[in-house]
Amino acid sequence: MRTACTLKRGIALGLAVALGASILLAGCSGGGEETVSGVTKVPFWHAMGGPLGDALDELIAEFNEAHPDIEIESISMGRYQALSQKIMAAVAAGQPPVLAQAYEAWTEALIDNESAEPLTAYIEGPNGLTADELADFVPGMLENNTWDGTVYSFPFNKSVRALYWNKNLFEAEGLDAAPSNWREYEELSRRLTKDTDGDGEIDQWGTAGQISAWMFENLLLQNGGQVLTDDGTKAAFNSPEGVEALEFMVRLLTDYGKITSGYEYQNDFQAGKVGMIEGSTVSLSFMEGKYTFDMAVAPLPDGKEKGCFVAGTNVVVFKDAGQKEKDAAWAFIKWFTSPEVTARWAVKTGYAPVRTSARESAAMLARFEAIEGLSEVLDQLEYASYEPRTSDWYAGRKHLEEMGVESALRKHKSPKEALDIAAEAVDNEIANIVPM
């Protein structure tokens, strides 16, 4: 499997060379350099924008001020797809940045082509992390950044899914708590869906959402299913557990909810037209201040068991950078993932703090006080899972969303038919079979 993946990545990198010149023309400088003033510059490529980008730039400016010999250069690529393309093109052209955001699948590709700098030596070095500090990271996060016993990346912007609910609409129905399981989720969605003005048209929905592989994946876990087989060689989401999970998702969003494009479902929720929606914890930073009702958040309702996938990226350092640049990048990573800073990043953005002790900070305790249910939402990290890390799944996830989830939600195929079609496409992806 690694050989097939490597071949595909090689092809991708070869095609990416053509993009190299456009990167340089766009002013996205790679590498790092030391100025005559002795300041070590570290280009940091990322995809943060809006309030998230503002929060990142604010923290970077603070780091730079506290470290006058280092300048982290924040360079936003706007979207993850553009970031991925430009990273691979820069690597192929021999001009990568020093530091970049990366999904696990990208990191595995960078490990395969020997572009990623192993970070274990930095962790164990004189400016490293103690055993107590390593133990303070949220369980699973460092393990998910480790390949064959070597740490190659560090958790950066991680989030979990949450249920947002309108307490005023609930109270109007005599309800005082968010659903705790699938049965309640469906029943409360039914009760909250109604024609409020008597014109024969539904104008208040129990729930709403967008086409989302992430929502289905969480339901799959909660129903005892899994994304891929244990050995990672075939899709497993089209199991009976997966079909049942997608059937539930279809009922929820088509019988008692509405499917919207983009983030329209958030706008409808903010306008008081929807009782509850699912979204990332990061949705808080985009919705806060835009609703006039009492709002609370809750963990995802349980299925047969608890289940939650962590989303988000990590950061990688590139091997081609100079040693001073790599040391400076590590200094930033260590600072950014410290309990105090990760807590402030979480408060500013809605991302989960990557250190357990950060939840006891004054900043996080105040946030828990302000957002009812947020502490319980972050408790999901205690039993959270992580998606497969291979490039096959990075591509396959899109097949699941488009051929599986969307096809079923649009009623083009039954949930079983849709998942079987998506599974075949994922299996072909893993086997490196190109459709004719």
C-alpha positions, 0 to 999 in steps of 0.5 A: 500500500505504501508503494502505491501511495508513493507512486501517486504522490510522485505523480502529484509532485511531478505535476505540481512542479508546473505550479512552482513559478506561480508561487514565486510570482505570487510572492509566497516566499519559501525557505527562511533567511537571516537578515543582516540585523540577525533576525531569523525569518520563518515563513509560515504557510497556512489557510487561516482567514477571517477571525481565525486569521486575525487571531493567528496573526495577533498571536504571531505578533506577540511571539515576534515581539517576545523573541526579537531574534525571530520573525514568524512570517504569516502567509495565508493561502486562503483555502486548504486546497490552495495550501496543499497545492502550493506546498507540494509545488514548492517541495517539487521546486526545492523551495518549501517554506520553513513551517506550514499547516498540514493534514496528516495525509499531507504529512505522510506524503512529505515523510515519503519524499523525505521533505518533513523534518523529524521533530523528536530530536527537538522534543528531546533537545535542550529546548524540548519538552519534559515528560510531564509536559508531553503527558499534558497533551490531550490524549491521542494528539501526539500519537496521531502526529507520530509515524513509526515512533518518530514525531513529524508534526504537532497539533495546531488547529483541532476541533470537535463537533458540537450540537448548538441549540436554541434554548428559547425554542426549546422552552416554548415546547416545554423542553429544557435539555439538548438530546442525549441520544439518537432517539431524543435527537429525532423526536426533538427535531420532529417536535420543533419542526412546525408551521408557526403562522398557519399558512401550510408551509413549514417555517421552523425546522428542528434541525438543518445542515450541509452535506457533510462527511464529518457528520456521517463519520461521527454517526458511523462511530456512534453506531459501532462502525468504522471508516476503513478495515483494520488493515486500511486496505478497504472501505468499511463504512458501507457496513450495516452499521454505516447504512443504519447511520446514513438512514438516520442522517437522511431522516433527520435532515430531510424529514425534520430538517433542511439541507442548505448550501454553504453555511446557510444553515448557520444563518437560519439558526442565528435567525431563530428559524432552526432549533438545533444544528451541528457544527464545529466548535469553531463555528462559535467564532463566526456565530457569536454576537449574531443571535439574539436568543439564549444559546447553548452547546452540547456534546453529540447525541450518543448512538449505540456508543459515544463517538467523535472524530477530531478535525483540523490540521497540524504543523510541519517543519521542512527539512530543506530549511537552515538549522537556525530557521528550524530551531526558530520554527520549533521555538514557535511550535513549543510556545504556541502549544504551551498551556497559556497560549493554546488556551487563548487560541481556543478562546479566540477561535473555538478550536480545542486547546491541545493541552489538558491543563489549559482547560483550568486556565482563567481564560478557559474557565471564563469561556466555559462560564460564558458558553453553556455546555462548552466544557462538556463538548470538549470532554468528547476529546477523552474518547475521540478518534482520528481519521485514516492518515493516508492520501488514499483516504484524503481523496476517498473522503471526497468520494464518501461525501459526494457519492455516498452522503450527498447522493443519499440526502438528495434521494438519488440513491438509497443509503445502501446503494450510495455507500456501496458506490462510494466504497467501490470508489474508495477501494479503487483509490486505495488500490491505485486503480484509475477509473476508465 
